[in-house]
Amino acid sequence: MARKLLLASAGAGKSERIAKEALKRASHGRKVLLLTYTINNQFELVRAICRINKFQPENIVVKGWFSFLLEDMIRPYQRCVLDKRVSGIAFDSRNPHLVEGKTFYIRGRTEKIGDHWNPRHYVTRGNDAHTYYLAKLAARVHQQSGGKPAHRLAEIYDAVFIDEIQDLVGWDFAVVRAMLEASIAEFDCVGDFRQSIYETSETSKKPQTSAEKLAEFTAMGFAIDDLAISWRCIQSICDLADRLHASDGLYSPTKSQITVVPPEHAGHQGIFAVPAARMKEYIETYNPVILRRNRQTEEALCDGRAAYNFGESKGMGFERVLIIPPDPHAKFLCGDTTAFKKAKTDESRNKLYVAITRAKYSVAFCYKGGSVVTGAQIWSP
């Protein structure tokens, strides 16, 4: 069984690569399953397949991770854990068992009551499965059924690709292990741990960090390779993005594949610090896409303009970007290499990596004084 993990930098063209690999296998009559976390990336994988092949062959199936867990891993054999058929999915933004605004748990939500599985641990009163515990439920069903869900997959599919592997944590890896035990002929995973900004499942279970995930893949026997290139960003933007995780020692320097900058962009390329008093003037001059922490950030400035939250922008690409940085981001962009040192998770650092790597020709950020990161210019019209 071939097991491969490809660490692809932002803008490396991984969707195109996966589409080509899937089409190659499909052309030989093999059935291929493509899994990914975000809806945007599901659409991008389908678009990539259709750009190359004009249509999506019937033996290539593209699914979201949550839909896959429910439809393929849980429902066919769920009666070994839950008697009543799971109706659908309840998307959770936090642990659904915690009392709203508190740090203690709602009574009656333990996983087991005596020797019996407790449905309220996994599903709502309307019998929709909590996304926060969906992978855990899938792992339990697999275990209690004697491995039937994954063996069923092996009978259906000859190859499995998981894109956006960085977004999987904890119990998701138990599901990956279960699939590997079924000996599917080919199993490829692709992603960039620096873009990990979502939590797909219950997060007290390891692996959580990039280092833990890489160690898990190594333990599972994956051959690990990297694709440290970018077709999206010019070199100065790649260099700035690379600095965010340089201390980790896990990633190769990213090499831009952009060799020619069009004349209309050549006069304003690279990294810029825009004084707060000149933000409106900069926006009117260059019309950048604005990236921000949330919709309440600089509402008046963003009103009527192309603006996205950091998480929303994942998977997108723009010619010019203006970042409105929250405090840790601003400290890093103003030269503080320890800005994220005290953070409990990599989420904030990763969101800045995502924001920076959306831009092709220029990245600007709101500047309120102090030193700026090496290579940045203070903008003046």
Stockholm file with secondary structure:
# STOCKHOLM 1.0

chainA/1-381         MARKLLLASAGAGKSERIAKEALKRASHGRKVLLLTYTINNQFELVRAICRINKFQPENIVVKGWFSFLLEDMIRPYQRCVLDKRVSGIAFDSRNPHLVEGKTFYIRGRTEKIGDHWNPRHYVTRGNDAHTYYLAKLAARVHQQSGGKPAHRLAEIYDAVFIDEIQDLVGWDFAVVRAMLEASIAEFDCVGDFRQSIYETSETSKKPQTSAEKLAEFTAMGFAIDDLAISWRCIQSICDLADRLHASDGLYSPTKSQITVVPPEHAGHQGIFAVPAARMKEYIETYNPVILRRNRQTEEALCDGRAAYNFGESKGMGFERVLIIPPDPHAKFLCGDTTAFKKAKTDESRNKLYVAITRAKYSVAFCYKGGSVVTGAQIWSP
#=GR chainA/1-381 SS CEEEEEEECTTSCHHHHHHHHHHHHHTTTCCEEEEESSHHHHHHHHHHHHHHHSSCCTTEEEEEHHHHIIIIIIGGGGGGTCSSCCCEEECCSSCTTBCTTSSSBCTTCCSEETTEECHHHHBCTTCEEEGGGHHHHHHHHHHHTTSHHHHHHHHHCSEEEECCGGGCCTHHHHHHHHHHHTTCSEEEEEECGGGCCCCCSCSSSSCCSHHHHHHHHHHTTCEEEEECEESSSCHHHHHHHHHTTGGGCCCCCCEECCCCCCHHHHTSCEEEEEEGGGHHHHHHHHCCEEEESSTTTTHHHHTTSCEEETTTTTTCCEEEEEECCCHHHHHHHTTCTTTTTTCSSSHHHHHHHHHHTTEEEEEEEEECSSCCCTTEEECCC
#=GC SS_cons         CEEEEEEECTTSCHHHHHHHHHHHHHTTTCCEEEEESSHHHHHHHHHHHHHHHSSCCTTEEEEEHHHHIIIIIIGGGGGGTCSSCCCEEECCSSCTTBCTTSSSBCTTCCSEETTEECHHHHBCTTCEEEGGGHHHHHHHHHHHTTSHHHHHHHHHCSEEEECCGGGCCTHHHHHHHHHHHTTCSEEEEEECGGGCCCCCSCSSSSCCSHHHHHHHHHHTTCEEEEECEESSSCHHHHHHHHHTTGGGCCCCCCEECCCCCCHHHHTSCEEEEEEGGGHHHHHHHHCCEEEESSTTTTHHHHTTSCEEETTTTTTCCEEEEEECCCHHHHHHHTTCTTTTTTCSSSHHHHHHHHHHTTEEEEEEEEECSSCCCTTEEECCC
//
